[in-house]
């Protein structure tokens, strides 16, 4: 939960970094993003294998596939 004082602190930090021409350091989330994408890919590969093995997909499975593919597309 972001408190009002936190918002003020953020604004002060950004203003200070601009005034002092400080290098602004962004957090790097590549590891987490790659981990997330890999998790999606493993899930999708398992679903594909299951569909091919059984030769069918229930409406619920197709809904799960659609949701997973949409989330995967948004994460890439």
PDB file of N, CA, C and O in Angstrom:
ATOM      1  N   UNK A   1       0.845  -1.183   0.000  1.00  0.00           N
ATOM      2  CA  UNK A   1       0.000   0.000   0.000  1.00  0.00           C
ATOM      3  C   UNK A   1       0.884   1.238   0.000  1.00  0.00           C
ATOM      4  O   UNK A   1       1.778   1.366   0.837  1.00  0.00           O
ATOM      5  N   UNK A   2       0.643   2.127  -0.913  1.00  0.00           N
ATOM      6  CA  UNK A   2       1.412   3.363  -1.042  1.00  0.00           C
ATOM      7  C   UNK A   2       0.799   4.424  -0.146  1.00  0.00           C
ATOM      8  O   UNK A   2      -0.360   4.803  -0.313  1.00  0.00           O
ATOM      9  N   UNK A   3       1.592   4.898   0.809  1.00  0.00           N
ATOM     10  CA  UNK A   3       1.124   5.949   1.700  1.00  0.00           C
ATOM     11  C   UNK A   3       1.350   7.305   1.065  1.00  0.00           C
ATOM     12  O   UNK A   3       2.185   7.448   0.171  1.00  0.00           O
ATOM     13  N   UNK A   4       0.608   8.300   1.525  1.00  0.00           N
ATOM     14  CA  UNK A   4       0.758   9.645   0.971  1.00  0.00           C
ATOM     15  C   UNK A   4       2.191  10.143   1.137  1.00  0.00           C
ATOM     16  O   UNK A   4       2.733  10.783   0.237  1.00  0.00           O
ATOM     17  N   UNK A   5       2.799   9.855   2.270  1.00  0.00           N
ATOM     18  CA  UNK A   5       4.179  10.301   2.504  1.00  0.00           C
ATOM     19  C   UNK A   5       5.145   9.616   1.537  1.00  0.00           C
ATOM     20  O   UNK A   5       6.157  10.204   1.155  1.00  0.00           O
ATOM     21  N   UNK A   6       4.842   8.380   1.140  1.00  0.00           N
ATOM     22  CA  UNK A   6       5.681   7.686   0.158  1.00  0.00           C
ATOM     23  C   UNK A   6       5.632   8.417  -1.174  1.00  0.00           C
ATOM     24  O   UNK A   6       6.663   8.598  -1.822  1.00  0.00           O
ATOM     25  N   UNK A   7       4.449   8.835  -1.583  1.00  0.00           N
ATOM     26  CA  UNK A   7       4.301   9.579  -2.832  1.00  0.00           C
ATOM     27  C   UNK A   7       5.090  10.868  -2.794  1.00  0.00           C
ATOM     28  O   UNK A   7       5.719  11.246  -3.783  1.00  0.00           O
ATOM     29  N   UNK A   8       5.061  11.541  -1.665  1.00  0.00           N
ATOM     30  CA  UNK A   8       5.834  12.772  -1.508  1.00  0.00           C
ATOM     31  C   UNK A   8       7.326  12.476  -1.583  1.00  0.00           C
ATOM     32  O   UNK A   8       8.083  13.221  -2.205  1.00  0.00           O
ATOM     33  N   UNK A   9       7.743  11.385  -0.948  1.00  0.00           N
ATOM     34  CA  UNK A   9       9.152  10.995  -0.982  1.00  0.00           C
ATOM     35  C   UNK A   9       9.598  10.672  -2.408  1.00  0.00           C
ATOM     36  O   UNK A   9      10.710  11.019  -2.808  1.00  0.00           O
ATOM     37  N   UNK A  10       8.735  10.012  -3.168  1.00  0.00           N
ATOM     38  CA  UNK A  10       9.073   9.689  -4.558  1.00  0.00           C
ATOM     39  C   UNK A  10       9.262  10.955  -5.377  1.00  0.00           C
ATOM     40  O   UNK A  10      10.222  11.076  -6.138  1.00  0.00           O
ATOM     41  N   UNK A  11       8.345  11.894  -5.216  1.00  0.00           N
ATOM     42  CA  UNK A  11       8.433  13.149  -5.959  1.00  0.00           C
ATOM     43  C   UNK A  11       9.699  13.907  -5.566  1.00  0.00           C
ATOM     44  O   UNK A  11      10.388  14.455  -6.427  1.00  0.00           O
ATOM     45  N   UNK A  12      10.004  13.938  -4.285  1.00  0.00           N
ATOM     46  CA  UNK A  12      11.221  14.616  -3.822  1.00  0.00           C
ATOM     47  C   UNK A  12      12.464  13.946  -4.394  1.00  0.00           C
ATOM     48  O   UNK A  12      13.406  14.626  -4.801  1.00  0.00           O
ATOM     49  N   UNK A  13      12.470  12.627  -4.427  1.00  0.00           N
ATOM     50  CA  UNK A  13      13.615  11.894  -4.971  1.00  0.00           C
ATOM     51  C   UNK A  13      13.814  12.223  -6.447  1.00  0.00           C
ATOM     52  O   UNK A  13      14.936  12.477  -6.886  1.00  0.00           O
ATOM     53  N   UNK A  14      12.726  12.219  -7.210  1.00  0.00           N
ATOM     54  CA  UNK A  14      12.839  12.495  -8.651  1.00  0.00           C
ATOM     55  C   UNK A  14      13.286  13.937  -8.872  1.00  0.00           C
ATOM     56  O   UNK A  14      14.155  14.192  -9.706  1.00  0.00           O
ATOM     57  N   UNK A  15      12.706  14.877  -8.139  1.00  0.00           N
ATOM     58  CA  UNK A  15      13.125  16.274  -8.260  1.00  0.00           C
ATOM     59  C   UNK A  15      14.595  16.446  -7.913  1.00  0.00           C
ATOM     60  O   UNK A  15      15.319  17.148  -8.620  1.00  0.00           O
ATOM     61  N   UNK A  16      15.038  15.823  -6.849  1.00  0.00           N
ATOM     62  CA  UNK A  16      16.445  15.901  -6.437  1.00  0.00           C
ATOM     63  C   UNK A  16      17.356  15.309  -7.506  1.00  0.00           C
ATOM     64  O   UNK A  16      18.409  15.869  -7.809  1.00  0.00           O
ATOM     65  N   UNK A  17      16.949  14.169  -8.079  1.00  0.00           N
ATOM     66  CA  UNK A  17      17.783  13.537  -9.104  1.00  0.00           C
ATOM     67  C   UNK A  17      17.880  14.422 -10.345  1.00  0.00           C
ATOM     68  O   UNK A  17      18.916  14.452 -11.009  1.00  0.00           O
ATOM     69  N   UNK A  18      16.794  15.146 -10.662  1.00  0.00           N
ATOM     70  CA  UNK A  18      16.829  16.068 -11.804  1.00  0.00           C
ATOM     71  C   UNK A  18      17.698  17.286 -11.504  1.00  0.00           C
ATOM     72  O   UNK A  18      18.495  17.708 -12.341  1.00  0.00           O
ATOM     73  N   UNK A  19      17.541  17.848 -10.308  1.00  0.00           N
ATOM     74  CA  UNK A  19      18.307  19.031  -9.925  1.00  0.00           C
ATOM     75  C   UNK A  19      19.804  18.750  -9.896  1.00  0.00           C
ATOM     76  O   UNK A  19      20.612  19.595 -10.280  1.00  0.00           O
ATOM     77  N   UNK A  20      20.159  17.570  -9.443  1.00  0.00           N
ATOM     78  CA  UNK A  20      21.576  17.223  -9.292  1.00  0.00           C
ATOM     79  C   UNK A  20      22.113  16.481 -10.517  1.00  0.00           C
ATOM     80  O   UNK A  20      23.253  16.016 -10.520  1.00  0.00           O
ATOM     81  N   UNK A  21      21.278  16.375 -11.560  1.00  0.00           N
ATOM     82  CA  UNK A  21      21.640  15.646 -12.775  1.00  0.00           C
ATOM     83  C   UNK A  21      22.198  14.266 -12.445  1.00  0.00           C
ATOM     84  O   UNK A  21      23.169  13.800 -13.041  1.00  0.00           O
ATOM     85  N   UNK A  22      21.569  13.653 -11.505  1.00  0.00           N
ATOM     86  CA  UNK A  22      21.946  12.321 -11.040  1.00  0.00           C
ATOM     87  C   UNK A  22      21.494  11.278 -12.060  1.00  0.00           C
ATOM     88  O   UNK A  22      20.432  11.401 -12.670  1.00  0.00           O
ATOM     89  N   UNK A  23      22.319  10.254 -12.230  1.00  0.00           N
ATOM     90  CA  UNK A  23      21.884   9.144 -13.085  1.00  0.00           C
ATOM     91  C   UNK A  23      20.707   8.473 -12.408  1.00  0.00           C
ATOM     92  O   UNK A  23      20.766   8.107 -11.234  1.00  0.00           O
ATOM     93  N   UNK A  24      19.651   8.320 -13.162  1.00  0.00           N
ATOM     94  CA  UNK A  24      18.456   7.695 -12.623  1.00  0.00           C
ATOM     95  C   UNK A  24      18.578   6.201 -12.854  1.00  0.00           C
ATOM     96  O   UNK A  24      18.684   5.758 -13.998  1.00  0.00           O
ATOM     97  N   UNK A  25      18.564   5.431 -11.799  1.00  0.00           N
ATOM     98  CA  UNK A  25      18.753   3.982 -11.909  1.00  0.00           C
ATOM     99  C   UNK A  25      17.407   3.271 -11.878  1.00  0.00           C
ATOM    100  O   UNK A  25      16.692   3.283 -10.876  1.00  0.00           O
ATOM    101  N   UNK A  26      17.092   2.657 -13.003  1.00  0.00           N
ATOM    102  CA  UNK A  26      15.869   1.878 -13.078  1.00  0.00           C
ATOM    103  C   UNK A  26      16.155   0.478 -12.584  1.00  0.00           C
ATOM    104  O   UNK A  26      17.224  -0.080 -12.828  1.00  0.00           O
ATOM    105  N   UNK A  27      15.188  -0.077 -11.888  1.00  0.00           N
ATOM    106  CA  UNK A  27      15.325  -1.460 -11.467  1.00  0.00           C
ATOM    107  C   UNK A  27      15.264  -2.354 -12.701  1.00  0.00           C
ATOM    108  O   UNK A  27      14.539  -2.077 -13.657  1.00  0.00           O
ATOM    109  N   UNK A  28      16.021  -3.399 -12.655  1.00  0.00           N
ATOM    110  CA  UNK A  28      16.052  -4.304 -13.800  1.00  0.00           C
ATOM    111  C   UNK A  28      15.303  -5.578 -13.444  1.00  0.00           C
ATOM    112  O   UNK A  28      15.591  -6.235 -12.444  1.00  0.00           O
ATOM    113  N   UNK A  29      14.346  -5.902 -14.281  1.00  0.00           N
ATOM    114  CA  UNK A  29      13.497  -7.058 -14.023  1.00  0.00           C
ATOM    115  C   UNK A  29      13.624  -8.120 -15.110  1.00  0.00           C
ATOM    116  O   UNK A  29      12.729  -8.950 -15.270  1.00  0.00           O
ATOM    117  N   UNK A  30      14.730  -8.102 -15.859  1.00  0.00           N
ATOM    118  CA  UNK A  30      14.874  -9.087 -16.944  1.00  0.00           C
ATOM    119  C   UNK A  30      14.766 -10.516 -16.444  1.00  0.00           C
ATOM    120  O   UNK A  30      14.116 -11.352 -17.071  1.00  0.00           O
ATOM    121  N   UNK A  31      15.407 -10.798 -15.306  1.00  0.00           N
ATOM    122  CA  UNK A  31      15.375 -12.164 -14.777  1.00  0.00           C
ATOM    123  C   UNK A  31      13.937 -12.599 -14.511  1.00  0.00           C
ATOM    124  O   UNK A  31      13.523 -13.692 -14.898  1.00  0.00           O
ATOM    125  N   UNK A  32      13.183 -11.723 -13.843  1.00  0.00           N
ATOM    126  CA  UNK A  32      11.802 -12.061 -13.514  1.00  0.00           C
ATOM    127  C   UNK A  32      10.944 -12.187 -14.766  1.00  0.00           C
ATOM    128  O   UNK A  32      10.077 -13.058 -14.840  1.00  0.00           O
ATOM    129  N   UNK A  33      11.177 -11.332 -15.742  1.00  0.00           N
ATOM    130  CA  UNK A  33      10.414 -11.400 -16.984  1.00  0.00           C
ATOM    131  C   UNK A  33      10.715 -12.698 -17.731  1.00  0.00           C
ATOM    132  O   UNK A  33       9.804 -13.358 -18.233  1.00  0.00           O
ATOM    133  N   UNK A  34      11.975 -13.053 -17.802  1.00  0.00           N
ATOM    134  CA  UNK A  34      12.334 -14.312 -18.481  1.00  0.00           C
ATOM    135  C   UNK A  34      11.767 -15.518 -17.752  1.00  0.00           C
ATOM    136  O   UNK A  34      11.311 -16.474 -18.380  1.00  0.00           O
ATOM    137  N   UNK A  35      11.795 -15.472 -16.420  1.00  0.00           N
ATOM    138  CA  UNK A  35      11.228 -16.558 -15.626  1.00  0.00           C
ATOM    139  C   UNK A  35       9.728 -16.680 -15.899  1.00  0.00           C
ATOM    140  O   UNK A  35       9.206 -17.786 -16.043  1.00  0.00           O
ATOM    141  N   UNK A  36       9.053 -15.560 -15.967  1.00  0.00           N
ATOM    142  CA  UNK A  36       7.625 -15.544 -16.251  1.00  0.00           C
ATOM    143  C   UNK A  36       7.339 -16.109 -17.637  1.00  0.00           C
ATOM    144  O   UNK A  36       6.435 -16.929 -17.796  1.00  0.00           O
ATOM    145  N   UNK A  37       8.096 -15.681 -18.636  1.00  0.00           N
ATOM    146  CA  UNK A  37       7.899 -16.177 -20.007  1.00  0.00           C
ATOM    147  C   UNK A  37       8.178 -17.676 -20.082  1.00  0.00           C
ATOM    148  O   UNK A  37       7.436 -18.414 -20.730  1.00  0.00           O
ATOM    149  N   UNK A  38       9.232 -18.123 -19.427  1.00  0.00           N
ATOM    150  CA  UNK A  38       9.562 -19.553 -19.434  1.00  0.00           C
ATOM    151  C   UNK A  38       8.439 -20.369 -18.795  1.00  0.00           C
ATOM    152  O   UNK A  38       8.118 -21.462 -19.262  1.00  0.00           O
ATOM    153  N   UNK A  39       7.846 -19.840 -17.733  1.00  0.00           N
ATOM    154  CA  UNK A  39       6.741 -20.525 -17.072  1.00  0.00           C
ATOM    155  C   UNK A  39       5.557 -20.659 -18.020  1.00  0.00           C
ATOM    156  O   UNK A  39       4.931 -21.717 -18.090  1.00  0.00           O
ATOM    157  N   UNK A  40       5.247 -19.586 -18.753  1.00  0.00           N
ATOM    158  CA  UNK A  40       4.164 -19.645 -19.733  1.00  0.00           C
ATOM    159  C   UNK A  40       4.464 -20.676 -20.809  1.00  0.00           C
ATOM    160  O   UNK A  40       3.593 -21.462 -21.182  1.00  0.00           O
ATOM    161  N   UNK A  41       5.692 -20.675 -21.309  1.00  0.00           N
ATOM    162  CA  UNK A  41       6.048 -21.590 -22.389  1.00  0.00           C
ATOM    163  C   UNK A  41       5.953 -23.042 -21.951  1.00  0.00           C
ATOM    164  O   UNK A  41       5.483 -23.888 -22.713  1.00  0.00           O
ATOM    165  N   UNK A  42       6.390 -23.342 -20.738  1.00  0.00           N
ATOM    166  CA  UNK A  42       6.286 -24.714 -20.228  1.00  0.00           C
ATOM    167  C   UNK A  42       4.813 -25.104 -20.113  1.00  0.00           C
ATOM    168  O   UNK A  42       4.429 -26.210 -20.494  1.00  0.00           O
ATOM    169  N   UNK A  43       3.995 -24.203 -19.590  1.00  0.00           N
ATOM    170  CA  UNK A  43       2.564 -24.491 -19.461  1.00  0.00           C
ATOM    171  C   UNK A  43       1.934 -24.733 -20.834  1.00  0.00           C
ATOM    172  O   UNK A  43       1.145 -25.664 -21.000  1.00  0.00           O
ATOM    173  N   UNK A  44       2.282 -23.894 -21.821  1.00  0.00           N
ATOM    174  CA  UNK A  44       1.718 -24.051 -23.158  1.00  0.00           C
ATOM    175  C   UNK A  44       2.187 -25.336 -23.835  1.00  0.00           C
ATOM    176  O   UNK A  44       1.404 -25.992 -24.523  1.00  0.00           O
ATOM    177  N   UNK A  45       3.444 -25.699 -23.651  1.00  0.00           N
ATOM    178  CA  UNK A  45       3.957 -26.948 -24.228  1.00  0.00           C
ATOM    179  C   UNK A  45       3.224 -28.146 -23.630  1.00  0.00           C
ATOM    180  O   UNK A  45       2.887 -29.094 -24.340  1.00  0.00           O
ATOM    181  N   UNK A  46       2.981 -28.097 -22.326  1.00  0.00           N
ATOM    182  CA  UNK A  46       2.255 -29.198 -21.677  1.00  0.00           C
ATOM    183  C   UNK A  46       0.821 -29.289 -22.203  1.00  0.00           C
ATOM    184  O   UNK A  46       0.302 -30.379 -22.444  1.00  0.00           O
ATOM    185  N   UNK A  47       0.193 -28.126 -22.376  1.00  0.00           N
ATOM    186  CA  UNK A  47      -1.171 -28.128 -22.904  1.00  0.00           C
ATOM    187  C   UNK A  47      -1.195 -28.695 -24.318  1.00  0.00           C
ATOM    188  O   UNK A  47      -2.057 -29.508 -24.651  1.00  0.00           O
ATOM    189  N   UNK A  48      -0.252 -28.267 -25.145  1.00  0.00           N
ATOM    190  CA  UNK A  48      -0.185 -28.760 -26.526  1.00  0.00           C
ATOM    191  C   UNK A  48      -0.012 -30.274 -26.536  1.00  0.00           C
ATOM    192  O   UNK A  48      -0.686 -30.978 -27.288  1.00  0.00           O
ATOM    193  N   UNK A  49       0.886 -30.766 -25.707  1.00  0.00           N
ATOM    194  CA  UNK A  49       1.142 -32.204 -25.630  1.00  0.00           C
ATOM    195  C   UNK A  49      -0.111 -32.957 -25.198  1.00  0.00           C
ATOM    196  O   UNK A  49      -0.430 -34.011 -25.748  1.00  0.00           O
ATOM    197  N   UNK A  50      -0.817 -32.416 -24.215  1.00  0.00           N
ATOM    198  CA  UNK A  50      -2.038 -33.051 -23.729  1.00  0.00           C
ATOM    199  C   UNK A  50      -3.106 -33.086 -24.817  1.00  0.00           C
ATOM    200  O   UNK A  50      -3.770 -34.107 -25.000  1.00  0.00           O
ATOM    201  N   UNK A  51      -3.277 -31.982 -25.539  1.00  0.00           N
ATOM    202  CA  UNK A  51      -4.271 -31.935 -26.610  1.00  0.00           C
ATOM    203  C   UNK A  51      -3.936 -32.931 -27.719  1.00  0.00           C
ATOM    204  O   UNK A  51      -4.813 -33.633 -28.223  1.00  0.00           O
ATOM    205  N   UNK A  52      -2.669 -32.980 -28.088  1.00  0.00           N
ATOM    206  CA  UNK A  52      -2.263 -33.895 -29.159  1.00  0.00           C
ATOM    207  C   UNK A  52      -2.398 -35.348 -28.717  1.00  0.00           C
ATOM    208  O   UNK A  52      -2.797 -36.203 -29.507  1.00  0.00           O
ATOM    209  N   UNK A  53      -2.069 -35.627 -27.466  1.00  0.00           N
ATOM    210  CA  UNK A  53      -2.148 -36.996 -26.962  1.00  0.00           C
ATOM    211  C   UNK A  53      -3.598 -37.468 -26.888  1.00  0.00           C
ATOM    212  O   UNK A  53      -3.916 -38.585 -27.299  1.00  0.00           O
ATOM    213  N   UNK A  54      -4.479 -36.608 -26.359  1.00  0.00           N
ATOM    214  CA  UNK A  54      -5.885 -37.007 -26.191  1.00  0.00           C
ATOM    215  C   UNK A  54      -6.698 -36.824 -27.468  1.00  0.00           C
ATOM    216  O   UNK A  54      -7.737 -37.460 -27.645  1.00  0.00           O
ATOM    217  N   UNK A  55      -6.227 -35.960 -28.348  1.00  0.00           N
ATOM    218  CA  UNK A  55      -6.948 -35.697 -29.585  1.00  0.00           C
ATOM    219  C   UNK A  55      -8.207 -34.868 -29.388  1.00  0.00           C
ATOM    220  O   UNK A  55      -9.061 -34.808 -30.271  1.00  0.00           O
ATOM    221  N   UNK A  56      -8.321 -34.227 -28.221  1.00  0.00           N
ATOM    222  CA  UNK A  56      -9.508 -33.409 -27.956  1.00  0.00           C
ATOM    223  C   UNK A  56      -9.166 -32.329 -26.931  1.00  0.00           C
ATOM    224  O   UNK A  56      -8.136 -32.376 -26.259  1.00  0.00           O
ATOM    225  N   UNK A  57     -10.067 -31.361 -26.841  1.00  0.00           N
ATOM    226  CA  UNK A  57      -9.929 -30.295 -25.853  1.00  0.00           C
ATOM    227  C   UNK A  57     -11.325 -29.883 -25.415  1.00  0.00           C
ATOM    228  O   UNK A  57     -12.176 -29.566 -26.246  1.00  0.00           O
ATOM    229  N   UNK A  58     -11.553 -29.889 -24.124  1.00  0.00           N
ATOM    230  CA  UNK A  58     -12.862 -29.498 -23.592  1.00  0.00           C
ATOM    231  C   UNK A  58     -13.023 -27.985 -23.680  1.00  0.00           C
ATOM    232  O   UNK A  58     -12.040 -27.259 -23.831  1.00  0.00           O
ATOM    233  N   UNK A  59     -14.263 -27.513 -23.585  1.00  0.00           N
ATOM    234  CA  UNK A  59     -14.467 -26.055 -23.578  1.00  0.00           C
ATOM    235  C   UNK A  59     -13.696 -25.358 -22.450  1.00  0.00           C
ATOM    236  O   UNK A  59     -13.168 -24.264 -22.645  1.00  0.00           O
ATOM    237  N   UNK A  60     -13.631 -25.983 -21.289  1.00  0.00           N
ATOM    238  CA  UNK A  60     -12.884 -25.398 -20.167  1.00  0.00           C
ATOM    239  C   UNK A  60     -11.392 -25.334 -20.494  1.00  0.00           C
ATOM    240  O   UNK A  60     -10.723 -24.351 -20.177  1.00  0.00           O
ATOM    241  N   UNK A  61     -10.876 -26.386 -21.129  1.00  0.00           N
ATOM    242  CA  UNK A  61      -9.458 -26.389 -21.513  1.00  0.00           C
ATOM    243  C   UNK A  61      -9.171 -25.329 -22.569  1.00  0.00           C
ATOM    244  O   UNK A  61      -8.121 -24.687 -22.538  1.00  0.00           O
ATOM    245  N   UNK A  62     -10.089 -25.147 -23.490  1.00  0.00           N
ATOM    246  CA  UNK A  62      -9.916 -24.113 -24.510  1.00  0.00           C
ATOM    247  C   UNK A  62      -9.969 -22.717 -23.898  1.00  0.00           C
ATOM    248  O   UNK A  62      -9.246 -21.821 -24.332  1.00  0.00           O
ATOM    249  N   UNK A  63     -10.820 -22.529 -22.894  1.00  0.00           N
ATOM    250  CA  UNK A  63     -10.859 -21.252 -22.179  1.00  0.00           C
ATOM    251  C   UNK A  63      -9.525 -20.992 -21.476  1.00  0.00           C
ATOM    252  O   UNK A  63      -8.993 -19.882 -21.516  1.00  0.00           O
ATOM    253  N   UNK A  64      -8.994 -22.036 -20.830  1.00  0.00           N
ATOM    254  CA  UNK A  64      -7.700 -21.910 -20.155  1.00  0.00           C
ATOM    255  C   UNK A  64      -6.605 -21.601 -21.163  1.00  0.00           C
ATOM    256  O   UNK A  64      -5.732 -20.772 -20.904  1.00  0.00           O
ATOM    257  N   UNK A  65      -6.649 -22.262 -22.307  1.00  0.00           N
ATOM    258  CA  UNK A  65      -5.672 -22.000 -23.365  1.00  0.00           C
ATOM    259  C   UNK A  65      -5.760 -20.551 -23.822  1.00  0.00           C
ATOM    260  O   UNK A  65      -4.740 -19.875 -23.947  1.00  0.00           O
ATOM    261  N   UNK A  66      -6.964 -20.077 -24.070  1.00  0.00           N
ATOM    262  CA  UNK A  66      -7.157 -18.701 -24.531  1.00  0.00           C
ATOM    263  C   UNK A  66      -6.619 -17.695 -23.510  1.00  0.00           C
ATOM    264  O   UNK A  66      -5.931 -16.742 -23.876  1.00  0.00           O
ATOM    265  N   UNK A  67      -6.929 -17.906 -22.248  1.00  0.00           N
ATOM    266  CA  UNK A  67      -6.463 -17.019 -21.180  1.00  0.00           C
ATOM    267  C   UNK A  67      -4.944 -17.044 -21.074  1.00  0.00           C
ATOM    268  O   UNK A  67      -4.304 -16.002 -20.927  1.00  0.00           O
ATOM    269  N   UNK A  68      -4.377 -18.238 -21.148  1.00  0.00           N
ATOM    270  CA  UNK A  68      -2.927 -18.381 -21.041  1.00  0.00           C
ATOM    271  C   UNK A  68      -2.218 -17.721 -22.213  1.00  0.00           C
ATOM    272  O   UNK A  68      -1.220 -17.024 -22.027  1.00  0.00           O
ATOM    273  N   UNK A  69      -2.730 -17.937 -23.418  1.00  0.00           N
ATOM    274  CA  UNK A  69      -2.110 -17.308 -24.594  1.00  0.00           C
ATOM    275  C   UNK A  69      -2.216 -15.787 -24.542  1.00  0.00           C
ATOM    276  O   UNK A  69      -1.279 -15.091 -24.934  1.00  0.00           O
ATOM    277  N   UNK A  70      -3.334 -15.268 -24.068  1.00  0.00           N
ATOM    278  CA  UNK A  70      -3.492 -13.818 -23.949  1.00  0.00           C
ATOM    279  C   UNK A  70      -2.495 -13.256 -22.936  1.00  0.00           C
ATOM    280  O   UNK A  70      -1.860 -12.233 -23.189  1.00  0.00           O
ATOM    281  N   UNK A  71      -2.361 -13.917 -21.802  1.00  0.00           N
ATOM    282  CA  UNK A  71      -1.405 -13.470 -20.778  1.00  0.00           C
ATOM    283  C   UNK A  71       0.029 -13.574 -21.291  1.00  0.00           C
ATOM    284  O   UNK A  71       0.857 -12.701 -21.031  1.00  0.00           O
ATOM    285  N   UNK A  72       0.311 -14.646 -22.019  1.00  0.00           N
ATOM    286  CA  UNK A  72       1.641 -14.831 -22.604  1.00  0.00           C
ATOM    287  C   UNK A  72       1.955 -13.690 -23.585  1.00  0.00           C
ATOM    288  O   UNK A  72       3.059 -13.146 -23.586  1.00  0.00           O
ATOM    289  N   UNK A  73       0.987 -13.346 -24.401  1.00  0.00           N
ATOM    290  CA  UNK A  73       1.160 -12.264 -25.368  1.00  0.00           C
ATOM    291  C   UNK A  73       1.404 -10.930 -24.699  1.00  0.00           C
ATOM    292  O   UNK A  73       2.168 -10.111 -25.209  1.00  0.00           O
ATOM    293  N   UNK A  74       0.779 -10.704 -23.586  1.00  0.00           N
ATOM    294  CA  UNK A  74       0.968  -9.455 -22.855  1.00  0.00           C
ATOM    295  C   UNK A  74       2.303  -9.400 -22.128  1.00  0.00           C
ATOM    296  O   UNK A  74       2.811  -8.318 -21.836  1.00  0.00           O
ATOM    297  N   UNK A  75       2.870 -10.564 -21.837  1.00  0.00           N
ATOM    298  CA  UNK A  75       4.126 -10.596 -21.073  1.00  0.00           C
ATOM    299  C   UNK A  75       5.352 -10.537 -21.970  1.00  0.00           C
ATOM    300  O   UNK A  75       6.455 -10.272 -21.494  1.00  0.00           O
ATOM    301  N   UNK A  76       5.171 -10.778 -23.253  1.00  0.00           N
ATOM    302  CA  UNK A  76       6.320 -10.811 -24.162  1.00  0.00           C
ATOM    303  C   UNK A  76       6.733  -9.414 -24.572  1.00  0.00           C
ATOM    304  O   UNK A  76       7.684  -9.250 -25.336  1.00  0.00           O
TER     305      UNK A  76
END
